[in-house]
């Protein structure tokens, strides 16, 4: 699997950051883990293998693929 760096809104190598899986076009998100229990309780259909990260809106609107 090859990751292509798409962009970040952070400085000094901190997250959040977006990557694209070259072979599939899927997006990988690097960010701070969501730990607020009130927010976690509102999530639905969560698999044991899933985790959640917080992504600033600016990162997605600036760097997420448009197509």
Contact map, one row per residue, 1 for C-alpha under 8 A:
1110000000000000000011100000000000000000000000000000000000000000000
1111000000000000000011100000000000000000000000000000000000000000000
1111100000000000001111000000000000000000000000000000000000000000000
0111110000000000001111000000000000000000000000000000000000000000000
0011111000000000111100000000000000000000000000000000000000000000000
0001111100000000111100000000000000000000000000000000000000000011000
0000111110000000111000000000000000000000000000000000000000100010000
0000011111000011110000000000000000000000000000000000000000100010000
0000001111100001100000000000000000000000000000000000000001100000000
0000000111111111100000000000000000000000000000000000000000000000000
0000000011111100000000000000000000000000000000000000000000000000000
0000000001111100000000000000000000000000000000000000000000000000000
0000000001111110000000000000000000000000000000000000000000000000000
0000000001111111000000000000000000000000000000000000000000000000000
0000000101001111100000000000011100000000000000000000000000000000000
0000000111000111110000000000111100000000000000000000001100100000000
0000111111000011111000000000111000000000000000000000000000100000000
0000111100000001111100000011110000000000000000000000000000100011000
0011111000000000111110000011100000000000000000000000000000000000000
0011110000000000011111001111000000000000000000000000000000000000000
1111000000000000001111111111000000000000000000000000000000000000000
1111000000000000000111111100000000000000000000000000000000000000000
1100000000000000000011111000000000000000000000000000000000000000000
0000000000000000000011111100000000000000000000000000000000000000000
0000000000000000000111111110000000000000000000000000000000000000000
0000000000000000000111011111000000000000000000000000000000000000000
0000000000000000011110001111100000000000000000000000000000000000000
0000000000000000011110000111110000000000000000000000000000000000000
0000000000000001111000000011111000000000000000000000101000000000000
0000000000000011110000000001111100000000000000000000100000000000000
0000000000000011100000000000111110000000000000000000111000000000000
0000000000000011000000000000011111000000000000000000111000000000000
0000000000000000000000000000001111100000000000000011110000000000000
0000000000000000000000000000000111110011000000000001110000000000000
0000000000000000000000000000000011111011000000000000000000000000000
0000000000000000000000000000000001111111000000000000000000000000000
0000000000000000000000000000000000111111100000000000000000000000000
0000000000000000000000000000000000011111110000000000000000000000000
0000000000000000000000000000000001111111111000000000000000000000000
0000000000000000000000000000000001111111111000000000000000000000000
0000000000000000000000000000000000001111111000000000000000000000000
0000000000000000000000000000000000000111111100000000000000000000000
0000000000000000000000000000000000000011111111000000000000000000000
0000000000000000000000000000000000000000011111000000000000000000000
0000000000000000000000000000000000000000001111100000000000000000000
0000000000000000000000000000000000000000001111110100000000000000000
0000000000000000000000000000000000000000000011111100000000000000000
0000000000000000000000000000000000000000000001111100000000000000000
0000000000000000000000000000000000000000000000111110000000000000000
0000000000000000000000000000000000000000000001111111000000000000000
0000000000000000000000000000000010000000000000001111100000000000000
0000000000000000000000000000000011000000000000000111110000000000000
0000000000000000000000000000111111000000000000000011111000000000000
0000000000000000000000000000001111000000000000000001111100000000000
0000000000000001000000000000101100000000000000000000111110110000000
0000000000000001000000000000000000000000000000000000011111110000000
0000000000000000000000000000000000000000000000000000001111111000000
0000000010000000000000000000000000000000000000000000000111111100000
0000001110000001110000000000000000000000000000000000001111111111000
0000000000000000000000000000000000000000000000000000001111111111000
0000000000000000000000000000000000000000000000000000000011111111000
0000000000000000000000000000000000000000000000000000000001111111000
0000011100000000010000000000000000000000000000000000000000111111100
0000010000000000010000000000000000000000000000000000000000111111110
0000000000000000000000000000000000000000000000000000000000000011111
0000000000000000000000000000000000000000000000000000000000000001111
0000000000000000000000000000000000000000000000000000000000000000111
